[in-house]
């Protein structure tokens, strides 16, 4: 795992990317067959994930995304954002998390937002418009 804090200049604007996380898909596979996945976090995502998940739980979430980045359905009208449900250890369905991310094949996953279902069940239309604009202007 490699951490580096950087800002990305994208189409003349500074995108809200806070840190990169590079992971090797499988540590036992010969280098010729190793695939890397880059996780790019927004500042708000980084703050929230540090509050909501332990390092081990976050690694499990990232592993799930590495092996199947298209597992979560695309949110209709979002410009390609995906919404994933993730259970917190020791909590039931009501205590689960929601993760919004954008997968830019083959190796980039933009971690946009993470929140508890108890705080907000679904994204409002106004939030969806804002996120769609962010994706359209900075990621596509």
C-alpha positions in Angstrom: 0.0 0.0 0.0 1.3 3.4 -0.9 -0.1 6.7 0.5 0.6 10.1 -1.0 -1.2 13.4 -0.5 -1.6 15.3 -3.7 -3.9 17.8 -5.5 -4.8 17.1 -9.1 -5.2 19.9 -11.6 -8.0 18.9 -13.9 -9.2 21.1 -16.8 -7.8 24.2 -15.2 -9.5 23.6 -11.8 -8.2 22.0 -8.6 -10.3 18.9 -8.1 -11.1 18.0 -4.5 -8.9 14.9 -4.4 -7.1 14.5 -1.1 -5.0 11.3 -1.1 -4.1 8.5 -3.3 -4.1 4.9 -2.2 -2.4 2.4 -4.4 -3.0 -1.3 -3.7 -1.6 -4.4 -5.4 -4.4 -6.8 -6.1 -2.6 -9.9 -5.0 0.7 -10.1 -3.1 1.3 -13.7 -4.1 0.9 -13.4 -7.9 4.1 -12.9 -9.9 4.6 -9.3 -10.9 3.8 -10.0 -14.6 0.2 -10.7 -13.5 -0.3 -8.1 -10.7 -3.0 -5.5 -11.2 -2.9 -2.2 -9.3 -6.0 -0.2 -8.2 -5.7 3.4 -7.3 -8.2 4.8 -4.7 -8.5 8.6 -4.9 -10.3 10.2 -2.0 -12.1 13.5 -1.6 -11.3 15.5 1.6 -14.8 14.9 3.0 -14.5 11.2 2.3 -11.2 11.0 4.1 -12.6 12.8 7.2 -15.7 10.6 7.3 -14.0 7.2 6.7 -11.6 7.9 9.5 -14.5 8.4 11.8 -16.6 5.5 10.6 -14.2 2.6 9.8 -11.2 1.1 11.3 -8.2 0.6 9.1 -8.9 -3.1 8.8 -12.5 -2.5 7.8 -11.5 0.1 5.3 -9.0 -2.3 3.8 -11.8 -5.0 3.5 -14.0 -2.4 1.7 -11.2 -1.5 -0.7 -10.5 -5.2 -1.4 -14.1 -5.8 -2.2 -14.0 -2.9 -4.7 -10.7 -4.1 -6.2 -12.1 -7.5 -7.0 -15.4 -6.3 -8.3 -15.4 -2.5 -8.9 -18.7 -2.7 -10.9 -20.6 -4.6 -8.2 -22.5 -1.6 -6.9 -25.3 -0.3 -9.2 -25.0 3.1 -11.0 -27.3 5.7 -9.6 -29.7 6.8 -12.3 -29.0 10.4 -13.5 -25.7 10.6 -11.6 -23.2 10.6 -14.5 -21.8 7.2 -13.4 -21.7 7.4 -9.6 -22.2 4.1 -7.9 -23.8 3.5 -4.5 -22.6 0.7 -2.4 -23.9 -0.6 0.9 -21.4 -1.7 3.5 -22.1 -3.2 6.9 -20.3 -2.0 10.0 -18.9 -4.8 12.2 -21.3 -5.6 15.0 -24.2 -3.7 13.6 -27.3 -4.8 11.7 -28.8 -3.6 8.5 -29.9 -0.3 10.0 -26.3 0.5 11.1 -24.8 0.1 7.6 -22.9 2.6 5.6 -23.5 4.0 2.1 -20.5 4.7 -0.1 -20.6 6.8 -3.3 -17.8 6.2 -5.7 -16.9 6.6 -9.3 -15.0 3.9 -11.2 -12.8 5.0 -14.0 -11.7 1.8 -15.7 -9.3 0.1 -15.5 -7.6 1.3 -12.3 -9.0 4.4 -10.7 -11.7 4.5 -8.1 -12.8 7.9 -6.8 -14.1 7.7 -3.3 -16.6 10.5 -3.2 -18.7 10.2 0.0 -19.4 7.8 2.8 -22.2 8.1 5.4 -24.3 6.2 7.8 -27.7 5.1 6.7 -29.1 6.3 10.0 -28.0 9.9 9.1 -29.4 9.9 5.6 -31.1 7.1 3.8 -30.7 8.3 0.2 -29.3 11.2 -1.7 -31.6 14.1 -2.3 -32.2 15.4 -5.9 -30.2 18.6 -5.1 -27.2 16.5 -3.8 -27.4 14.3 -6.9 -27.3 17.3 -9.2 -24.2 18.6 -7.4 -22.5 15.3 -7.5 -23.3 14.8 -11.2 -21.8 18.2 -11.9 -18.7 17.3 -10.0 -18.3 14.0 -12.0 -19.0 15.7 -15.3 -16.6 18.6 -14.8 -13.8 16.8 -13.1 -13.8 13.1 -13.7 -15.1 12.4 -17.2 
